Each structure stands twice: as C-alpha cells, then as structure tokens.
Amino acid sequence: MKKLVYTLTALIAMSGFTKAQESVYPSQENKGLLFITNGTVHVGNGTVLENATIKINDGKIVEVGTNIAIPSNDAQVINAKGKQVYPGLILSSSDVGLKEISNGVRASNDYQEIGEYNSDVRSITAYNTDSRVINVLRSNGILLASVNPEGGIITGSSSVVQFDAWNWEDAVYKMDAGIHLNMPSFVVRFGRRGGVTAAGAGALDPTKIALDKVEEIKKFFREAKAYNQETAHTNTNLKLESTKGLFEKKQKLYIHADQVKQMLVAIDFVKEFNFDVVIVGGSESFQIAEILKSANIAVILSEEHALPATEDDDIDQPYKTPAVLQKAGVLFSLNDNSDNTRYRNVSYNAGTAATYGLTKEEALSAITLNAAKILGVDDKTGSIEIGKDANIIITAGDILDMKSSTVEQAFIQGRKISLENKQTQLYERYKYKYGIK
C-alpha cells in the first residue's frame, strides 16, 4: 500500500510538470545576423574581452572582438552592457533524459540494461527530450550534456546532446561518442550501518577478485579486436561489432574509476589496446596526476561537493583536486552527478575549485572548453570562437557564484531559448496570487 501511495504521488507530480512543460518548446531556427554587444565576454579558453561584440550569422560565430561594425538594418542586436557573456555550460557525464524520478516511477526511467557486457546498448535511442529536468538545467546555463547508459560492466555507448530539440534525432550533437566501462573495485568498504558498498565484499582477497574480473574484461576486448580485424563474418556479433569505433579511435573508452588501482589498470588498457581513455570519477586522481598526464589520460571529476574518498584524505581534498590536475597538465572537466541537485550545480562546483587553487577562467574552462575537448565536440562548441556554434549564455553576475549569478538569456546554435521551468512558473503564479509586482 505504501508503495502504491508513493507511485501515485510521483504520478501526480509528473502531471504537474507536464502542464508546465507545454509552454516550453524548441525555438525556431535563427537565420541572419545577430549581434551581442557591450558585454564582458569570457571566451572559455582563458581569454576575457571587455566591452566586446559577438557577431553571429545563421547560428555560427563569425567574429568576436571590440571593433566590429554593426549594420544599421537587417540585424538583431542584444545589448549586454554590464552583463557577463559565457559559452554554454556542458555536463560531461550524466543520465539526463534517461532518468526522471529515480526512486518513484520505474516507467519514467530507462537508463540501464540487464547483463554485464552491453557494448551494443545505445543511450541516444532512449533519450527523452521532454524531460522536466532539462528546463531547470537550461535556466542554470547548462546547454549540452553527455548522456550515458548504466548497468553492468560495459554499459554501452554515450552520445552528446544539446538541450533544445523536439526529439533525440534533433538533439544529438555527437552520436555514440564513447563506450562506458565500470572498473571493478579493488577494496572493500563498509557503509555506516555495516552494509558493504564495494564489489567483492566479504571476500578474503578483493584485489584478486577484481584482477580476475579485469582479465575477463581484457578477454572480451581481445576477442573484439580479433573479430573486428576479420574482413567477413559468418555471423554478426553485435556486442563485438559495437566496439569497432574504439579500435579505430572514433570513440573513447570512458572508464568509471575512483581508486588509484582502478586508474592504473585503465592505463594498462591504453598500453594493450591503444584506446583513447577518459577516467570518470577520479576522486583519487590527485595521487597519480603526473602518471595520468604521461599516459595522456583525461579525467572527468564526477562530484566536487563531496566528502573525501578515504578517511586519510584532507577534508577539503575534493575541492583541491582540480588544482592538482591543472598543475600537472592533465586535461580534466568538472561535473555534477548528484541526484539531489539533478546536476544543476556544475557551475558552483567550478566556483569552489576557483576558491581552492584554480583561476576563475581555468574553472570556467573545466565546464566548457575542457568538457568539449574530452567529449570530442570542441570543433563545434565549448568556447566563443569563430566557426563554432553560438551556444552562449548571458548572465547578471558571475556564473561561478551561487549568490550573484542569474542566467538572463541563453542561445543554442544561435536560437534564443526559453528559460522557463516549473520553478519559474510557480514563482509567477504566486506573485500573481498575492498581487506582488
């Protein structure tokens, strides 16, 4: 009975969100010239231009600078005087559009499959552009995300999407950009109530269990390599076929790992299979930053607003880790994977990193250009540079500052998008009810 009540409550909540969503729909394609003038432009690569102008034509950035002529007619002009102008923020790793109400309605979730080796699973086909979470993310300046599947050891392929679309075909920015692997845990850790939280719990030698599992994973990739080297197949094996992009370096292997031993195994994958590897999680990456740099492995730091990975770490270690990676020259991005915030606090994670060793522009790059580089879309987005899509946000205040930042306007591929969401609608509703102007 209790489960039924929870389900009905969640369905009622979803019904309210559905009504709110009806007034928010994708913008029409922007044709012609658009100028954003007089703003402080944070390019995303460390450069800041004061009182600058961005010239956009048919959704593409064609000029950025301080001495750009504006025609007297046939051009839309947005005056950003006194405002901050940034590239659209990017979630490097998420389940947006796959998970709606994680603990309420199973039918609203489609983010994992059964089985351990699901390399043939493609998250993009399950991506829901009508997710109510998307509107909240957009109003916080997040305009793109990598959408990842979950479940098993090899979970499937992720795709990069933009947040202004009717369906997944419109949303896709880079199809099947990478395959995700959950690295087995090498340690046993116990929860606060005595519950075991790591794989291999209760075993006498969790390292041996993890290494045996790693050998199984390597065997899978060895078979995949042999399969993809064959010129013809008697029977098609979808699980092996789907890894072809890894061997051709058209895809990256995103290895979800936090422990040092897990990341060292990831480096071993690079040596044996010559994969382009990215670490996702990386809470202990500060311990081997130089090794990661020498192996040319990028890192997506999953959650900065968290407790340290181990009791021996400094209490503020998660805040300091980005600066350690930056100093070592490791390509990294910052992320927010919290179910509580539903990923909207990624800019504030970057703000914390800017307080603990990064400059503000380095922190901004970690949620814009660095993220685009890691996801393989930096030729199209991630910075306000000539030739890239006009994925831009205009804010009152510093986007990294929770107190002062307010996203006032946002553009995806030059289209001005709505920043309305359920919270803004409730705000206006009760202002109206109580006669507040």
Number of C-alpha atoms within 10 A of each C-alpha: 6 7 9 10 10 14 16 14 14 16 16 12 12 17 12 12 17 15 11 18 17 9 10 16 15 15 16 11 13 18 13 13 21 24 23 21 24 21 24 20 26 21 22 25 18 15 11 15 16 13 18 21 26 25 23 27 18 17 23 23 23 18 17 21 14 15 9 14 9 16 11 7 8 10 15 14 17 15 12 22 13 13 20 22 31 27 31 27 32 30 32 30 28 22 25 25 27 25 23 22 17 14 12 17 17 12 10 18 18 19 21 19 15 10 11 14 19 26 21 18 23 21 25 25 12 17 25 22 23 20 18 19 20 23 24 20 23 26 22 25 30 29 26 28 25 27 27 29 27 24 18 18 21 25 27 27 29 29 25 26 27 22 24 27 17 14 14 19 14 13 21 21 20 17 17 24 22 28 28 27 26 18 23 24 23 21 17 17 17 11 9 8 6 8 10 14 14 16 16 20 18 11 11 10 13 19 17 13 19 19 16 13 16 19 12 12 19 15 12 14 19 15 13 19 18 10 18 19 11 8 6 9 9 5 6 10 12 12 17 21 15 20 23 17 18 21 18 13 13 14 23 24 24 30 26 23 26 20 21 17 17 24 25 14 16 25 22 13 19 16 11 11 14 14 21 20 25 28 27 25 22 27 27 23 23 19 15 15 21 17 16 25 16 12 16 17 21 25 31 27 26 25 21 27 18 14 16 17 16 13 8 7 12 13 14 14 20 24 25 20 23 31 20 21 23 17 12 17 16 21 20 26 30 30 28 25 23 17 12 7 10 18 23 24 21 30 30 20 22 32 22 21 27 21 14 18 18 22 16 19 18 23 29 29 26 33 27 31 28 28 30 27 18 21 25 18 17 16 14 19 27 31 27 30 21 16 15 20 25 32 29 26 25 25 22 16 17 19 26 22 15 14 10 12 19 17 21 15 20 27 24 23 22 25 21 20 22 19 18 17 22 17 13 13 12 12 11 12 12 11 12 11 8 8 8 8 6
